[in-house]
Amino acid sequence: MTTGIASDDDVRRRRRTRNRFAGSCLAVVAVIGVLVAGAITGGLDGTQLGVAVALAILLSAAAVLLAVEAIYWHRFAQARARELASGAPAPPQRWVPTGPGDVGAAAHLSRLRVPAGLAAAGTVAFLGLLIFSSAEFDRITGEERELLETGTRVTATVVTATQPRRGDGTIEVTYPVGDTRRAALIELDTTQRFQPYQQVLVIYDPADPGRVRTLDDTNTDPVRLSMFVVPGLAGLAGTPVAAFAAVSWLRRYSSARRTGWHPASVVVTPVGRVFASYAEGGEIELSGGLSTRQPTRFESAERRPAWVGGEGTWMTVLFPRDGGKSPYAIPARASTPLLPTRHRTR
């Protein structure tokens, strides 16, 4: 019985998928360990430390997702193994008819590399924004720290002080620079309140006396802050999304290469449900995947020709287009397994 379970196609496929996710999770955890070790031992500093922290955060989220997927596929494999052990197993699930499919459509497999390549390029771009943001943040904080440590300290007089209910307050001060007095507006980082004519210690840059701060308020230009905050937020949000899209398209490419493209007539509903009837027999219901490419682009009450390839979560519907254009790939996931033609899904 154990040999029969181990040789079952469904069990083997689910275990292979589980092992891929588990192995990827362990590899990501190993990289996180290297980054953390570098930060703890002092092997990283400055810009390198900022980049390492950002990468560690992103990789931690990826590791959690990979672990969840590995657990899901492990349980999926166990469920199939229990079915086989019960002595009355269900037949292996299929999502496309048996056979190589439409051999003439095999050339369209390369269409899946296009969105995968675009997503990979997007991942690199967003990661670049994240690295730029970390480097800019490190540069700004380094300048603030240098001014605090090496700047000239003098006693300034508060001229005016504003304390809005929302946002940061400001103080206008005058302070001596050699034989003259200069005035400057300081953005407050703290909630400390100041009064006109109050004396306060400030630090200014001897090379640029207009650059001034207090002991607790860095007085960093908000425009400079936005130079790393906005790209940083975009990088944090965009990197995992683009990376997920790239991996998903590669999975669909691999899945479609195994099954081939199978001709079908499809109906696409206004909510993106796809009902496909294979020319070789059998029907399946599909739904759109997490992508900017949605089936609703080809919504129609009339049946139209298409090719379907892939398995389970990683399926693709190829829609032919007029004017000699290449077929358009839509990511999909199976809502039902392959059903006999007599079992109408719609």
N, C-alpha and C positions, 0 to 999 in steps of 0.2 A: 504493500500500500504506500509506504514511504517513497519508493521509487516512482510510483505512478504520480504521486503529488509533485515530486521534484521535476518530473518531465512534462507536467501539464503546461501548455503554452501560456495560459492566463497567469498561473503562479509564477512562472519564470519571468514573464514580462513585468509583472508587478514588483517582483523582487529586484530585478535589474533597475527599475525606476527608483525604488527605495534606496538601493545602494548608490546610485548616482547622486541623489539628493544628500544622503548621509556623508558620502565622500566629499562632496562640495562643501558641506557644512563644516567638516573637520578641517578642510584646507583653509576656509575663511577664518575659523577659530585660531589656526596656527599663525596666520598673518596678523590677526589682532594681538596674539601673544607677543610676536616680535615687536610690534609697535609699542605695546605697553611696556615691555622690557626696556626698550630704548628710552622711553620717557622716564621710567623709574631710575635707571642707572645713570641718567645724565648723558646718554649717548646722543640725544637729540636736544637741540636748543633753538631758540629764536623761531625763524620761519619754519624750520623742520618740525618743531614741536607742535606748532599750530596746525600744520598740514596733517601730521600724524594723528592728532586728536580728532580732526574732522573725518579722516578716513576711518578711524576706529569706530566712530559713531555710525557711519554709513554701513560699515562691514558688520557691526553688531546687529543692525536691523536685518541685513541680508542673512546672517547666520540664523536668526530666529525664524525667518520665513522658510529657509531651507530645512531646518529641523522640523517645523510643522508639516512640511510636505513629506519628509521622510517618514514621520510617524503615521501620516495618512496612508501612504502607500504600504507601509508595514501592516497596518490593520486591514487594508484591502487584500493583501496577499494572504493574511491569516484567515480572512473570511472565506476565500476561495479554497484554501487548504482544508478548512472544516467541512465545506460542502463535499469535497472529494472523499474525506474520511468518513462521512456519513453513509457512503455507499450509494447515494442517489444524487450525484452532482448535476447541476445545470450545465447545459452545453456552453462551451466558451463563448463569451460575448464577442460580437463582430460589429463593425460600424460601416464596412464596405463589403461588397460581394467578394468572394474568393477569386483569385486570378490576378494577373498583372494589370488589369484595367486597360485603358486606351493607350496603346504603345505610341501612337502618333502624338499624344499630348505630353509625353515624357519631357519634351524640350521646355515645356512651360514651368518645370520645376524651378528653373533659375529665377522665375518671377518672385519667388519667396526671398531671394537674396537681397532684393532691392529694399524692402522695408526693414530687413534685418540690418543692412548696411547703414541706412538712414538712422535707425535707432542707435546703432553703435557709434556713429558720428555724433549724435546728440549726447550720448553718454560722455564722450570725450570732451565735448564743448562744456557741458554742465560741470564736469569734474574740473575743467580748467578754470571756470568761474569760482568754484569752491577754493581751489588752490590760490588763485589771485586774491580772493577775499581774505584768506588766512594770512597771506604774505602782507597785504595792506594793513590788516589789523595789527600784525606783529610790528610793522614799521611805525605805525602811529603810537602804539603803546611804548615802543622803545624810545621814541622822541620825547614822549611825556615823561618817562622815567629819567631820561638824560637831563631834561630841563630841571626836574626836581632835584637831581643830585649835583648838577654843575652850574645851575643858574645863579644869578646875583639876587640875594634876598634883601628886601627893603621894606619899610613900613609905608603903606599906602593909606589914603583917606577915601572913605566911601562918599561919593557925591550924591548918587541916587541909587535906590534899590527897588526892584519890582518883584513881587511874589504872586504870580497868577495862581488861580485855583487849580488849573490844570497846566501841565508842562513845567519846564524848568524856569527858575527865576534868573535874573541878571543883576549885576551891580556895575555901576560906573565908578571907576576909581581914578585918582591921580597919584603918581608916585615919582620919586626923584630918580633921575638918570643923570649922574654927574652933576653939573651946575644947573640943569633944567628940570622941569617937571613935565611928565607926559600923562596923557589920559588914555584909558582903555576900557572897553566893555568886556566883562567876564561872564561867560555862561556858567551857571551853577549846576554842579552835579548832585549836590547834597541839599537837604531841606533846611540847612542852617539859615537863620534870618539875620539880616544886616540892617543897620539904621544909618541914615545920613550922618556924616562927620565921624563915624566909627573908624577906629584904626584897625587895619588888618595887614597881616604879613603876606607879601606877594613875592613871586620869583619871576625874574625876566631874563631873557636871553641876551647876553652882552652883545652878541653879533647882530641881533635883531630885537631891539628893546620893545618893539610893539608886540612881541610874543611873550605873553605873561600869563601866570596862573597863580592860584592860591595853594596852600598845602594840601587841601582836600578836593579842589575843583580843577580839573585838567584844562578847561576852557578850549576844548577841541572844536574846531569848526564843524557845524552840523553837515555841511556839504561834504567835507572829508569823511565824516562818519558814514554818510550814505554811499560813499564810494566802495565800502566793503560790506555794508549791511545788506544792500539790495542784491548785489551779485552773490553774496553768501547765502541768502534765503533762496534765491533762484537755484543755486547749485545744490543746496540741501534737498530741495523739493524735486528738482529735475533729474539728478543723477540716478536715484533708485528707480524712478519711473521709466526713464530711458533704458536703463540697464535691464529692467524686467521685460520691456518690450523687445529688446534685442535678443535676449535669451528665449523668449516665447516664440519669436519668429524662427530662430534656429531649431527649436524643438519641433515646430510645425514642418520645417523643411525636412528634418530627419524622419518624421512620421510619414509624410507624404511620399518620401523616397521609398519607404518600406512597402507601402500599400499600392502605390501607383495612383493615377488619376482615373476615376470611374465616371463615365458619362451619366448624366441624370437630367431629368426635367424638374425644375424647382418652382415653388411659389413662395414669395417673400411677403409677409404681412406688414402692415404699417408699424407694428411694434418690434419688428426685426426677427420674427420667427421664420425659420426656413424649413419648408416641407419638401424633401427631395425624394423622387421616385427613380431608382436606378434602372438604366436600360437593361442591365443583366438580371434584374429582379430584386425585389426588396425595397423597403422604404425606411426613412429615418427622419427624425425631427431634430433640427439644430437651432442654436441661439448664437447671437453675436458674442465675440470675445471682448475683453477689455482693451479697446483700441480706438483710434480715431477713424478707422475703416469699419463702417457699420453696414449690415445687410440692407438697411432701409434705403440706401443709395439705389438699390435695384428693386425697390418695392413695386409689386405688380400683382393684380388678381389673376393674370393669365400665366400659364406655365411658360417658362423660358429655359433654354438649354444651359447647362453648366457642367463643370467637372467637380467632383468631390474627392478629397484625399485625406489621409490621416486617420488617427484613432482617438477615441474618447475626448479628452480635453483639448488635444492638439490637432484639430481638424481645420481644413481650409476649403473654401468654395471659390472656384475660379469662374468668373463671369466673362464670356466673350464680349467684345465691344466692336461697334461698327467702325468703318473708316480705316480698316487695317491696323487698328490699335491693338497692342498686346492685351491679353486677358487681365482682368483686375482681380487681385487676390483679396478675399475677405476672411479674416480669422473667425473660427466658429468652434463651439463645443457641443458635443452630442447631448441632447436631452433624453434620447431613448437609444437603445442599441438597434442594430439592424433588425427590422421586423419583416415577416413575409408580406408580400404585396397585398394579400387579402385583408391584412390588418391595417385598416385605414387610420392614419394619424390626424386626419383633418376631415 
